[in-house]
Amino acid sequence: MARIAKENLAQVEIINAIIGSGSKKKALINDGWESLLLAAEHTWGYQNPKDPFAKVIEKNKQQYFSGAKQLSDSLLASFSDTTVTQETYSVVNTLSWNRKGIVTLRPEQSQRGDKVINISSGKEMLSQRLSNGDLIFRTEIIPALSSRMYKVAKGKYKETKDQISSQDNILSNDLLRLEIDPVTGNIQSVIKLDNKHEYISPKEGVNSYYYLKGVFNGKDQPGNPQGVRSVTIQKKNPALY
């Protein structure tokens, strides 16, 4: 909870500096940092944990954690204008280095269509409507501490031949062929097409997912790891490949 609040507050502070939303929001940001500092103080209640007063102190400390999280969430959400009807969005890079990535728009934020356009260049972005109704799109490189404007447009994204193709559990482009085990979800093959070199041991696979049950009483031993039982492709589109 505290880690999420910390990341939220860092982003809020950067966005606030970029767009200049005033001293009132700056004061709220300071309140959030103060709550995190008070929550991270480790000596409260540990002089005598069984003392009733220690329980009161620990409860107050918990409130600092939850309060910082709630405040950081509300501050981050305050930068989203829910009254916008044109489905035009500013994507802000709050990092100190250039980056690109995936942006997710909820169904109510992307009712106009399944296409996304970079407003400054007019270029159509790689986009995909997911099975849960969300619209995702891949941005171009956004400079550090900067932003780009995008808008949702009518129509669907039109795939081009130079992008990744999929067939059953296999992904491929002009460089690589990747195969996923349909039972475990492991990557069981990665082949470089120009020399047919196989990078993966078929017996082991990579990118495995296992769930290991924890031991809470200090006596028992964890059981065998449980792997994925089956894998199903929900959508075939290059946006998430």
Contacts in CASP RR format, 6 or more apart in sequence:
PFRMAT RR
TARGET T0000
AUTHOR 0000-0000-0000
METHOD contacts of the structure
MODEL  1
MARIAKENLAQVEIINAIIGSGSKKKALINDGWESLLLAAEHTWGYQNPK
DPFAKVIEKNKQQYFSGAKQLSDSLLASFSDTTVTQETYSVVNTLSWNRK
GIVTLRPEQSQRGDKVINISSGKEMLSQRLSNGDLIFRTEIIPALSSRMY
KVAKGKYKETKDQISSQDNILSNDLLRLEIDPVTGNIQSVIKLDNKHEYI
SPKEGVNSYYYLKGVFNGKDQPGNPQGVRSVTIQKKNPALY
1 65 0 8 1.000
1 66 0 8 1.000
1 68 0 8 1.000
1 69 0 8 1.000
2 36 0 8 1.000
2 39 0 8 1.000
2 40 0 8 1.000
2 65 0 8 1.000
2 68 0 8 1.000
2 69 0 8 1.000
4 69 0 8 1.000
4 72 0 8 1.000
5 32 0 8 1.000
5 35 0 8 1.000
5 36 0 8 1.000
5 65 0 8 1.000
5 68 0 8 1.000
5 69 0 8 1.000
5 71 0 8 1.000
5 72 0 8 1.000
6 36 0 8 1.000
6 72 0 8 1.000
8 69 0 8 1.000
8 72 0 8 1.000
8 73 0 8 1.000
8 75 0 8 1.000
8 76 0 8 1.000
9 29 0 8 1.000
9 32 0 8 1.000
9 33 0 8 1.000
9 36 0 8 1.000
9 68 0 8 1.000
9 72 0 8 1.000
9 75 0 8 1.000
10 94 0 8 1.000
11 76 0 8 1.000
11 94 0 8 1.000
12 25 0 8 1.000
12 29 0 8 1.000
12 72 0 8 1.000
12 75 0 8 1.000
12 76 0 8 1.000
12 79 0 8 1.000
13 29 0 8 1.000
14 92 0 8 1.000
14 94 0 8 1.000
14 145 0 8 1.000
15 79 0 8 1.000
15 92 0 8 1.000
15 94 0 8 1.000
16 22 0 8 1.000
16 25 0 8 1.000
16 26 0 8 1.000
16 29 0 8 1.000
18 92 0 8 1.000
18 145 0 8 1.000
18 146 0 8 1.000
18 147 0 8 1.000
19 79 0 8 1.000
21 79 0 8 1.000
25 75 0 8 1.000
25 78 0 8 1.000
28 71 0 8 1.000
28 75 0 8 1.000
29 75 0 8 1.000
31 71 0 8 1.000
32 67 0 8 1.000
32 68 0 8 1.000
32 71 0 8 1.000
32 72 0 8 1.000
35 64 0 8 1.000
35 65 0 8 1.000
35 67 0 8 1.000
35 68 0 8 1.000
35 71 0 8 1.000
36 64 0 8 1.000
36 68 0 8 1.000
38 61 0 8 1.000
38 64 0 8 1.000
39 61 0 8 1.000
39 64 0 8 1.000
39 65 0 8 1.000
39 68 0 8 1.000
41 61 0 8 1.000
44 54 0 8 1.000
44 57 0 8 1.000
44 58 0 8 1.000
44 60 0 8 1.000
44 61 0 8 1.000
45 51 0 8 1.000
45 53 0 8 1.000
45 54 0 8 1.000
45 57 0 8 1.000
45 58 0 8 1.000
46 54 0 8 1.000
47 54 0 8 1.000
48 54 0 8 1.000
86 151 0 8 1.000
87 109 0 8 1.000
87 110 0 8 1.000
87 111 0 8 1.000
87 112 0 8 1.000
87 151 0 8 1.000
87 152 0 8 1.000
88 119 0 8 1.000
88 149 0 8 1.000
88 150 0 8 1.000
88 151 0 8 1.000
88 152 0 8 1.000
89 103 0 8 1.000
89 105 0 8 1.000
89 109 0 8 1.000
89 149 0 8 1.000
89 150 0 8 1.000
89 151 0 8 1.000
90 147 0 8 1.000
90 148 0 8 1.000
90 149 0 8 1.000
90 150 0 8 1.000
91 103 0 8 1.000
91 139 0 8 1.000
91 142 0 8 1.000
91 147 0 8 1.000
91 148 0 8 1.000
91 149 0 8 1.000
91 150 0 8 1.000
92 142 0 8 1.000
92 146 0 8 1.000
92 147 0 8 1.000
93 99 0 8 1.000
93 142 0 8 1.000
93 143 0 8 1.000
93 144 0 8 1.000
93 145 0 8 1.000
93 146 0 8 1.000
93 147 0 8 1.000
94 145 0 8 1.000
95 144 0 8 1.000
95 145 0 8 1.000
96 144 0 8 1.000
96 145 0 8 1.000
97 144 0 8 1.000
98 141 0 8 1.000
98 142 0 8 1.000
98 143 0 8 1.000
98 144 0 8 1.000
99 141 0 8 1.000
99 142 0 8 1.000
99 144 0 8 1.000
100 138 0 8 1.000
100 139 0 8 1.000
100 140 0 8 1.000
100 141 0 8 1.000
100 142 0 8 1.000
101 138 0 8 1.000
101 139 0 8 1.000
102 136 0 8 1.000
102 137 0 8 1.000
102 138 0 8 1.000
102 139 0 8 1.000
102 239 0 8 1.000
102 240 0 8 1.000
103 136 0 8 1.000
103 137 0 8 1.000
103 138 0 8 1.000
103 139 0 8 1.000
103 150 0 8 1.000
104 134 0 8 1.000
104 135 0 8 1.000
104 136 0 8 1.000
105 134 0 8 1.000
105 135 0 8 1.000
105 136 0 8 1.000
105 137 0 8 1.000
105 152 0 8 1.000
106 133 0 8 1.000
106 134 0 8 1.000
107 133 0 8 1.000
107 134 0 8 1.000
107 135 0 8 1.000
109 135 0 8 1.000
109 152 0 8 1.000
110 134 0 8 1.000
110 135 0 8 1.000
110 152 0 8 1.000
111 152 0 8 1.000
112 152 0 8 1.000
112 153 0 8 1.000
112 154 0 8 1.000
113 135 0 8 1.000
113 152 0 8 1.000
113 153 0 8 1.000
113 154 0 8 1.000
113 155 0 8 1.000
113 156 0 8 1.000
114 127 0 8 1.000
114 128 0 8 1.000
114 129 0 8 1.000
114 135 0 8 1.000
114 155 0 8 1.000
114 156 0 8 1.000
114 157 0 8 1.000
115 124 0 8 1.000
115 127 0 8 1.000
115 152 0 8 1.000
115 153 0 8 1.000
115 154 0 8 1.000
115 155 0 8 1.000
115 156 0 8 1.000
115 157 0 8 1.000
116 124 0 8 1.000
116 125 0 8 1.000
116 127 0 8 1.000
116 135 0 8 1.000
116 137 0 8 1.000
116 150 0 8 1.000
116 151 0 8 1.000
116 152 0 8 1.000
116 153 0 8 1.000
116 157 0 8 1.000
117 123 0 8 1.000
117 124 0 8 1.000
117 125 0 8 1.000
117 150 0 8 1.000
117 151 0 8 1.000
117 153 0 8 1.000
118 124 0 8 1.000
118 125 0 8 1.000
118 140 0 8 1.000
118 148 0 8 1.000
118 149 0 8 1.000
118 150 0 8 1.000
119 149 0 8 1.000
119 150 0 8 1.000
119 151 0 8 1.000
120 148 0 8 1.000
120 149 0 8 1.000
123 140 0 8 1.000
124 157 0 8 1.000
124 158 0 8 1.000
125 137 0 8 1.000
125 138 0 8 1.000
125 139 0 8 1.000
125 140 0 8 1.000
125 150 0 8 1.000
126 137 0 8 1.000
126 138 0 8 1.000
126 157 0 8 1.000
126 163 0 8 1.000
126 238 0 8 1.000
126 239 0 8 1.000
127 135 0 8 1.000
127 136 0 8 1.000
127 137 0 8 1.000
127 138 0 8 1.000
127 157 0 8 1.000
127 239 0 8 1.000
128 135 0 8 1.000
128 136 0 8 1.000
128 137 0 8 1.000
128 157 0 8 1.000
128 235 0 8 1.000
128 237 0 8 1.000
128 238 0 8 1.000
128 239 0 8 1.000
128 240 0 8 1.000
129 135 0 8 1.000
129 156 0 8 1.000
129 235 0 8 1.000
130 136 0 8 1.000
130 234 0 8 1.000
130 235 0 8 1.000
131 234 0 8 1.000
131 235 0 8 1.000
135 152 0 8 1.000
136 239 0 8 1.000
136 240 0 8 1.000
137 150 0 8 1.000
137 239 0 8 1.000
138 239 0 8 1.000
139 148 0 8 1.000
139 150 0 8 1.000
140 148 0 8 1.000
142 148 0 8 1.000
157 237 0 8 1.000
157 239 0 8 1.000
159 237 0 8 1.000
159 238 0 8 1.000
162 173 0 8 1.000
162 174 0 8 1.000
163 173 0 8 1.000
163 238 0 8 1.000
164 171 0 8 1.000
164 172 0 8 1.000
164 173 0 8 1.000
164 238 0 8 1.000
164 241 0 8 1.000
165 171 0 8 1.000
165 172 0 8 1.000
165 173 0 8 1.000
166 172 0 8 1.000
166 233 0 8 1.000
166 236 0 8 1.000
166 238 0 8 1.000
166 241 0 8 1.000
168 182 0 8 1.000
168 233 0 8 1.000
169 179 0 8 1.000
169 180 0 8 1.000
169 181 0 8 1.000
169 182 0 8 1.000
169 231 0 8 1.000
169 233 0 8 1.000
170 177 0 8 1.000
170 178 0 8 1.000
170 179 0 8 1.000
170 180 0 8 1.000
171 177 0 8 1.000
171 178 0 8 1.000
171 179 0 8 1.000
171 180 0 8 1.000
171 241 0 8 1.000
172 178 0 8 1.000
172 193 0 8 1.000
174 193 0 8 1.000
175 192 0 8 1.000
175 193 0 8 1.000
175 194 0 8 1.000
176 190 0 8 1.000
176 191 0 8 1.000
176 192 0 8 1.000
176 193 0 8 1.000
177 189 0 8 1.000
177 190 0 8 1.000
177 191 0 8 1.000
177 193 0 8 1.000
178 187 0 8 1.000
178 189 0 8 1.000
178 190 0 8 1.000
178 191 0 8 1.000
179 187 0 8 1.000
179 188 0 8 1.000
179 189 0 8 1.000
179 190 0 8 1.000
180 186 0 8 1.000
180 187 0 8 1.000
180 188 0 8 1.000
180 231 0 8 1.000
181 187 0 8 1.000
181 188 0 8 1.000
181 205 0 8 1.000
181 231 0 8 1.000
182 230 0 8 1.000
182 231 0 8 1.000
183 228 0 8 1.000
183 229 0 8 1.000
183 230 0 8 1.000
183 231 0 8 1.000
184 208 0 8 1.000
184 227 0 8 1.000
184 228 0 8 1.000
184 231 0 8 1.000
185 207 0 8 1.000
185 208 0 8 1.000
185 209 0 8 1.000
185 228 0 8 1.000
185 231 0 8 1.000
186 205 0 8 1.000
186 206 0 8 1.000
186 207 0 8 1.000
186 208 0 8 1.000
187 200 0 8 1.000
187 205 0 8 1.000
187 206 0 8 1.000
187 207 0 8 1.000
188 200 0 8 1.000
188 202 0 8 1.000
188 205 0 8 1.000
189 198 0 8 1.000
189 200 0 8 1.000
189 202 0 8 1.000
190 198 0 8 1.000
190 199 0 8 1.000
190 200 0 8 1.000
191 197 0 8 1.000
191 198 0 8 1.000
191 199 0 8 1.000
192 199 0 8 1.000
200 206 0 8 1.000
208 227 0 8 1.000
209 227 0 8 1.000
209 228 0 8 1.000
210 225 0 8 1.000
210 226 0 8 1.000
210 227 0 8 1.000
211 225 0 8 1.000
211 226 0 8 1.000
211 227 0 8 1.000
212 222 0 8 1.000
212 223 0 8 1.000
212 225 0 8 1.000
212 226 0 8 1.000
213 222 0 8 1.000
213 223 0 8 1.000
213 226 0 8 1.000
214 222 0 8 1.000
215 221 0 8 1.000
215 222 0 8 1.000
END
